[in-house]
Amino acid sequence: MLLLKSFEELYLKQGMKIIILMLYIGHTLDRLTNLSETLAELRRILKTNGVILVIILNMGSLCAKFSKEKYQLLYSSHLVYFFPDTLKTFFDQSGFRPVDVEYPYCGTSFFSCSRFILGTVKIFLQVFLDIFKVPMKMVSSPYRGNLISAIITRR
C-alpha cells in the first residue's frame, strides 16, 4: 500500500486520479494485520465493477481439517485464516461481491500423480498411527481444495 500511496501522491500533484480496473491479490490477505482498512482502500481505488482475483489458503479443506497444526500450507506469516464462507462474508461486508470461487489443484504446480499417490499413502499411514496412538504427525499432502481462488467485483 505504501507504493500505491506514493503513486497516488504523484498523480494528485498532477491533478490526476488513480482508477484501477483489475487487481491480483495472491497469498496476501492472510498476512495483513489491517484487513478492513486495506479492503476499504482497495475499494476506493478500484473502479465500480472492477475485478480482484484472490488466491488464499483454504482452512476448510479436508487436508487442513485432517492435518490440523501440521497442515503443509500453514506458515507463521499467516495472521488470519479463511474458510470459504468467512471469505465471502468478509468481502460482502467490505462492499465487494464474489463472482466465482474455485479450488484449483489439477494443472497447478502442486499436482503430480506421484505426489497424489504418496500423499494418499501418508494419510493412511497417519490414520494407522492415530489408531495405535503413536505420537507422530506427518506433514499434510497437497490436494484439491487447499487453496481458494475467488473473483471478486466492487459494488
Buried (B, 14 or more C-beta within 10 A) or exposed (E): EEEEEEEBEEEEEEEEEEEBEEBEBEBEBBEBEEBEEBBEBBBEBBEEEBBBBBBBBBBBBBBBEBBEEBBBBBEEEBEBBBBBEEBBEBBEEBBBEBEEBEBBBEEEEBBEEEEBEEBEEBBEEBEEBEEEEEEEEBEBBBBBBBBBBBBBBBE
